[in-house]
Amino acid sequence: MFVDYTFSTTLTLEQMYSVHVGQGLSCEWISFRGSKMSLPRALLEQLWSLFLLLWYCLEAVILACIPRSMRKRKSVVGEIVLVTGAGSGIGRLLAQGFGQLGATIVLWDVNQAGNEETADQIRENGGKAYEYTVDVSNSEKVYEAALKVKQDVGDVTILVNNAGIVTGKSFLDCPDHMIKKTMDVNINAHFWTLKAFLPSMIAKDKGHIVNIASLAGLFGMNKLVDYTTSKFAAVGLHDALHYELVFSGKAGVKTTVVCPFFIDTGMFSGVKIKDPLLTLPLLKPSYVVRNVIDSVLLEEQMCVLPRHIFLGVLLKYWLPEKATLHIFRRLGFDECMSSFVGRGKRD
Ligand SMILES: NC(=O)c1ccc[n+]([C@@H]2O[C@H](COP(=O)([O-])OP(=O)(O)OC[C@H]3O[C@@H](n4cnc5c(N)ncnc54)[C@H](O)[C@@H]3O)[C@@H](O)[C@H]2O)c1
């Protein structure tokens, strides 16, 4: 079959890419949305685009070489930070940490006693704290409480979606109501809090959304099917929201998603790690919170903990399935949930 590619610097791009096939057929195989661009101009744009791509990669490599301690951090003095699930674990420590940095803290939790305890601790250390008993899985309660926060404290400028629950059973043993609850607390609640607090951030083109997901938002885990699903959704929400904000000209509203391995808070009480030397030890809550706050102050997009595990995320999509399964077994992921107790039985 005879194909004639017509190249001429005087032709428009659409003409240039017209493929004239023998037997009188002609097909336009690339559309340039009707733009009339000369060949030198198009080549120049391609080169510029390639240069920008390389420049952004180089910039990232240079940034990665600068020690984190030397990088510029933003201040949160006077910011209004709302933490969901502030009555225990990571939420409590994050609330205390941001309080120590001079932010006003709004604490939400369904556990009234735990939430009040966190608020008292912040106030004892000279910080400002306002606690509210809220079930974040209930959209109406979230909107009601958000209105109260606006009246009592002001516009929330940093939102930390942290509240979370886990069932910890094989998929077919998960009762329907627990699957629904897991999705309601771990992901649907993010929609309600975002709807309540994002508009004022967008109006000012300033703010920060922090979603506490999990490493289970990047890797599937057995006996954590419902939890993993909710955490993958939290990572997806973060990703899509980030692009929506940037592409609508609201890049001043920052987003950070946090994906930690198991943390020693009690939520995953009983989880057995095969060999802490060979595999990953449970993370210390203080290490996690220090790194999360650091990522927020540095306005990082993603905080995977421990940091080196990010390599595993890249490998997962490159390695063959059998190799991935082998690594998962070697790390003890196949059995780690078999001794899970969680908060349900312990507390
Ligand atoms: N602990 C881990 O190993 C681990 C690992 C990765 C990610 N995470 C995530 O980190 C976050 C914090 O976990 P944690 O270890 O501190 O757990 P935690 O159980 O100590 O704290 C969770 C808090 O959320 C609150 N909460 C639960 N349901 C709620 C609701 N409907 N409304 C309001 N508050 C509610 C609880 O009362 C509790 O205070 C969770 O999102 C969890 O999924 C935990």
The ligand as an SDF file (V2000), in Angstrom:
LIG
                    3D

 44 48  0  0  0  0  0  0  0  0999 V2000
   -2.8400    2.2840   63.8610 N   0  0  0  0  0  0  0  0  0  0  0  0
   -2.3690    1.8860   62.6920 C   0  0  0  0  0  0  0  0  0  0  0  0
   -1.6410    0.8780   62.5930 O   0  0  0  0  0  0  0  0  0  0  0  0
   -2.6610    2.6940   61.4560 C   0  0  0  0  0  0  0  0  0  0  0  0
   -1.8990    2.4430   60.3050 C   0  0  0  0  0  0  0  0  0  0  0  0
   -2.1620    3.1720   59.1630 C   0  0  0  0  0  0  0  0  0  0  0  0
   -3.1720    4.1290   59.1660 C   0  0  0  0  0  0  0  0  0  0  0  0
   -3.8880    4.3580   60.2960 N   0  0  0  0  0  0  0  0  0  0  0  0
   -4.9560    5.3610   60.2550 C   0  0  0  0  0  0  0  0  0  0  0  0
   -4.6420    6.4020   61.1410 O   0  0  0  0  0  0  0  0  0  0  0  0
   -5.8410    6.9810   61.6500 C   0  0  0  0  0  0  0  0  0  0  0  0
   -5.7640    7.0540   63.1620 C   0  0  0  0  0  0  0  0  0  0  0  0
   -5.6260    5.7320   63.6710 O   0  0  0  0  0  0  0  0  0  0  0  0
   -5.1990    5.4260   65.1630 P   0  0  0  0  0  0  0  0  0  0  0  0
   -4.2230    4.3240   65.1210 O   0  0  0  0  0  0  0  0  0  0  0  0
   -4.8630    6.6730   65.8820 O   0  0  0  0  0  0  0  0  0  0  0  0
   -6.5880    4.8160   65.6910 O   0  0  0  0  0  0  0  0  0  0  0  0
   -7.3650    5.1020   67.0410 P   0  0  0  0  0  0  0  0  0  0  0  0
   -8.3840    4.0210   67.1610 O   0  0  0  0  0  0  0  0  0  0  0  0
   -6.4310    5.3090   68.1650 O   0  0  0  0  0  0  0  0  0  0  0  0
   -8.0760    6.4950   66.7370 O   0  0  0  0  0  0  0  0  0  0  0  0
   -9.1810    6.6440   65.8920 C   0  0  0  0  0  0  0  0  0  0  0  0
  -10.0720    7.7050   66.4780 C   0  0  0  0  0  0  0  0  0  0  0  0
  -11.1620    7.8990   65.5740 O   0  0  0  0  0  0  0  0  0  0  0  0
  -12.3290    8.0450   66.3610 C   0  0  0  0  0  0  0  0  0  0  0  0
  -13.5150    7.7050   65.5850 N   0  0  0  0  0  0  0  0  0  0  0  0
  -13.8930    6.4710   65.1570 C   0  0  0  0  0  0  0  0  0  0  0  0
  -15.0730    6.5510   64.5300 N   0  0  0  0  0  0  0  0  0  0  0  0
  -15.4480    7.8450   64.5500 C   0  0  0  0  0  0  0  0  0  0  0  0
  -16.5880    8.5520   64.0680 C   0  0  0  0  0  0  0  0  0  0  0  0
  -17.5820    7.9280   63.4440 N   0  0  0  0  0  0  0  0  0  0  0  0
  -16.6470    9.8890   64.2740 N   0  0  0  0  0  0  0  0  0  0  0  0
  -15.6330   10.5300   64.9200 C   0  0  0  0  0  0  0  0  0  0  0  0
  -14.5500    9.9220   65.3960 N   0  0  0  0  0  0  0  0  0  0  0  0
  -14.4620    8.5920   65.2260 C   0  0  0  0  0  0  0  0  0  0  0  0
  -12.1480    7.0880   67.5220 C   0  0  0  0  0  0  0  0  0  0  0  0
  -12.9980    7.4100   68.6210 O   0  0  0  0  0  0  0  0  0  0  0  0
  -10.6740    7.3010   67.8290 C   0  0  0  0  0  0  0  0  0  0  0  0
  -10.4940    8.3210   68.7810 O   0  0  0  0  0  0  0  0  0  0  0  0
   -6.9780    6.1190   61.1330 C   0  0  0  0  0  0  0  0  0  0  0  0
   -7.5500    6.7160   59.9960 O   0  0  0  0  0  0  0  0  0  0  0  0
   -6.2910    4.8310   60.7370 C   0  0  0  0  0  0  0  0  0  0  0  0
   -6.9910    4.1430   59.7320 O   0  0  0  0  0  0  0  0  0  0  0  0
   -3.6360    3.6600   61.4380 C   0  0  0  0  0  0  0  0  0  0  0  0
  1  2  1  0
  2  3  2  0
  2  4  1  0
  4  5  1  0
  4 44  2  0
  5  6  2  0
  6  7  1  0
  7  8  2  0
  8  9  1  0
  8 44  1  0
  9 10  1  0
  9 42  1  0
 10 11  1  0
 11 12  1  0
 11 40  1  0
 12 13  1  0
 13 14  1  0
 14 15  2  0
 14 16  1  0
 14 17  1  0
 17 18  1  0
 18 19  2  0
 18 20  1  0
 18 21  1  0
 21 22  1  0
 22 23  1  0
 23 24  1  0
 23 38  1  0
 24 25  1  0
 25 26  1  0
 25 36  1  0
 26 27  1  0
 26 35  1  0
 27 28  2  0
 28 29  1  0
 29 30  1  0
 29 35  2  0
 30 31  1  0
 30 32  2  0
 32 33  1  0
 33 34  2  0
 34 35  1  0
 36 37  1  0
 36 38  1  0
 38 39  1  0
 40 41  1  0
 40 42  1  0
 42 43  1  0
M  CHG  2   8   1  16  -1
M  END
$$$$
